[in-house]
Amino acid sequence: MGVNPSVIVHIDVLNVEGMNPSQAATLGREFETALARLIESGGMPRALARSGERPLMELAAPGGLQGTGATLAEILYRRLDE
C-alpha cells in the first residue's frame, strides 16, 4: 500500500499592498493551505519539479484585494505548472 505524504507549504515573505499586517497574515495562511491542497491533489507543479528552486513571483488577484488566498494559490499553481 502506498503512502501519500502530506505537503507543507511555507511562505517566507508575503507582501500585500493595501493590507495591514494582520490581514496579510490571514491571507498568507489561506494561501499556504490552499497551495498545499493543490499540490497534494494535482502533484508537484512542473516548474518546481524541474528546478526545485523557490520562485519569486508577483501575483495580482482578480478584483484587487477581493481575491482570496485560495484564488492566489490557484493562479500560482497554474503558472508554475506551465
C-alpha positions as CSV (number, residue, x, y, z in Angstrom):
1,M,0.0,0.0,0.0
2,G,1.4,3.4,-1.0
3,V,1.9,6.3,1.4
4,N,0.5,9.7,0.4
5,P,2.8,12.2,2.2
6,S,1.4,15.4,3.4
7,V,2.5,18.6,1.7
8,I,3.6,21.6,3.8
9,V,3.9,24.9,2.2
10,H,5.7,27.8,3.9
11,I,5.7,31.3,2.5
12,D,8.7,33.2,3.9
13,V,7.7,36.6,2.8
14,L,4.3,37.8,1.5
15,N,4.0,41.5,0.7
16,V,0.4,42.6,0.1
17,E,-0.2,46.2,-0.9
18,G,-3.2,47.8,0.9
19,M,-3.4,45.3,3.7
20,N,-2.4,45.7,7.3
21,P,-0.1,43.0,8.8
22,S,-3.0,41.1,10.4
23,Q,-4.9,40.9,7.1
24,A,-1.8,39.9,5.2
25,A,-1.0,37.2,7.8
26,T,-4.5,35.7,7.4
27,L,-4.2,35.8,3.6
28,G,-0.8,34.1,3.9
29,R,-2.2,31.3,5.9
30,E,-5.1,30.8,3.5
31,F,-2.6,30.9,0.6
32,E,-0.3,28.3,2.1
33,T,-3.1,25.9,3.0
34,A,-4.7,26.2,-0.5
35,L,-1.4,25.7,-2.3
36,A,-0.6,22.6,-0.2
37,R,-4.0,21.2,-1.1
38,L,-3.5,21.9,-4.8
39,I,-0.1,20.1,-4.7
40,E,-1.5,17.2,-2.8
41,S,-4.3,16.7,-5.3
42,G,-2.6,17.7,-8.6
43,G,1.0,16.9,-7.9
44,M,4.2,19.0,-7.9
45,P,4.0,21.8,-10.5
46,R,6.3,21.3,-13.4
47,A,8.5,24.4,-12.7
48,L,9.2,23.2,-9.2
49,A,9.7,19.6,-10.2
50,R,12.3,20.6,-12.8
51,S,14.4,23.0,-10.8
52,G,13.5,22.6,-7.2
53,E,14.1,26.3,-6.8
54,R,11.9,28.5,-4.8
55,P,10.4,31.1,-7.2
56,L,10.0,34.7,-6.6
57,M,6.8,35.9,-8.2
58,E,4.4,38.8,-8.2
59,L,0.7,37.8,-8.4
60,A,-2.3,40.0,-8.9
61,A,-5.7,38.9,-7.6
62,P,-8.6,39.5,-9.9
63,G,-10.6,42.3,-8.4
64,G,-7.6,43.6,-6.3
65,L,-7.9,42.8,-2.6
66,Q,-11.1,40.9,-3.1
67,G,-9.0,37.9,-4.2
68,T,-8.7,35.2,-1.5
69,G,-5.7,33.1,-0.6
70,A,-7.3,30.2,-2.5
71,T,-7.6,32.3,-5.7
72,L,-4.0,33.4,-5.5
73,A,-2.9,29.8,-4.8
74,E,-4.7,28.6,-8.0
75,I,-3.1,31.4,-10.0
76,L,0.4,30.5,-8.8
77,Y,-0.1,26.7,-9.2
78,R,-1.3,27.1,-12.8
79,R,1.7,29.5,-13.5
80,L,4.2,27.0,-12.0
81,D,2.6,24.1,-14.0
82,E,3.0,25.7,-17.4
